[in-house]
């Protein structure tokens, strides 16, 4: 029985990593916050805890309920797509009009900017229908195939999310040297802007 639990947890861990490692709006946001070393713990905690909650809902069978209400996913797609495009344009504006002192470690250390980072992370997570599709529906359905071991599978997927976001958020500081110059930040913000606008446009098109 113990072997089966471990096997199910490892399968869930691998599934979780395969779903969240792909480049996306949420990962781009966590990477930027990690490089800035700003509100990293809050951002990582929000992403990991949110994924854990959504995975638990999927394992508990809420995915069937979500599927029965496609209008809800459409509404989330419209709101999320609009938010991502707006955030992408803000990043693009930083590329075209960089803030003085915007190099690493000199920007955004106030309580207000921390609050904005937390709110942006919450919106990036909960207004993204891909999160629901991946965690609630896909992980939930795969966990259901495990029968009595479905919660072990879900725990493994949740741990994968925690490990990934912690590694991304805290490992990003290794880029602090190359990104110590404002010009490098313009490149990073350009990538963030392209990712956000592309993802937002795809959400609106599918809605």
Secondary structure, 3 states (H helix, E strand, C coil): CHHHHHHHHHHHHHHHHHHHCCCCHHHHHHHHHHHHCCCHHHHHHHHHHHHHHHHHHHHCCHHHHHHCCHHHHHHHHHHHHHHHHHHHHHHHHHHHCCCCCCCCCCCCCCHHHHHHHHHHHHHHHHCCHHHHHHHHHHHHHHHHCCHHHHHHHHHHHHHHHHHHHHHHHHHHHHHCCCCCCHHHHHHHHHHHHHHHHHHHHHHHHHC
